[in-house]
């Protein structure tokens, strides 16, 4: 199939229709992202930069986002291409579009996590990294005690 007409875009805002398409894309494609709520997706997108989408005319067929300080570290999240479009290099182009964005292109290290797509990312240039394998699952934390005026002055 010819996918030369697929458009890749940097996206900053998503309409309700776009979010519905993104939810459907995740539900159809990504076991790790099924059932995400539109308000949570809107928040994640608002706190990500860049966000890259792939479109077949008005159909959302690909998505990825990144978070970064723009200099030292970045993480790529939620790389997904609809199954009908996989195998044609669109996933590679999606990741490369994220990496070539000015906010990402100078970053010292770019991280990502994957359950079963290691080979795909290795072909793009990612390397296995066994030195940063910690994760903290969100849990309620006890509020930090208030600092005394003396301790606050030390900061």
Secondary structure as GFF3:
##gff-version 3
##sequence-region A 1 155
A	DSSP	beta_strand	7	10	.	.	.	ID=ss1
A	DSSP	alpha_helix	16	29	.	.	.	ID=ss2
A	DSSP	three_ten_helix	31	33	.	.	.	ID=ss3
A	DSSP	alpha_helix	38	46	.	.	.	ID=ss4
A	DSSP	beta_strand	51	56	.	.	.	ID=ss5
A	DSSP	beta_strand	59	68	.	.	.	ID=ss6
A	DSSP	beta_strand	73	81	.	.	.	ID=ss7
A	DSSP	three_ten_helix	83	85	.	.	.	ID=ss8
A	DSSP	alpha_helix	90	100	.	.	.	ID=ss9
A	DSSP	beta_strand	109	112	.	.	.	ID=ss10
A	DSSP	alpha_helix	118	124	.	.	.	ID=ss11
A	DSSP	alpha_helix	149	154	.	.	.	ID=ss12
###
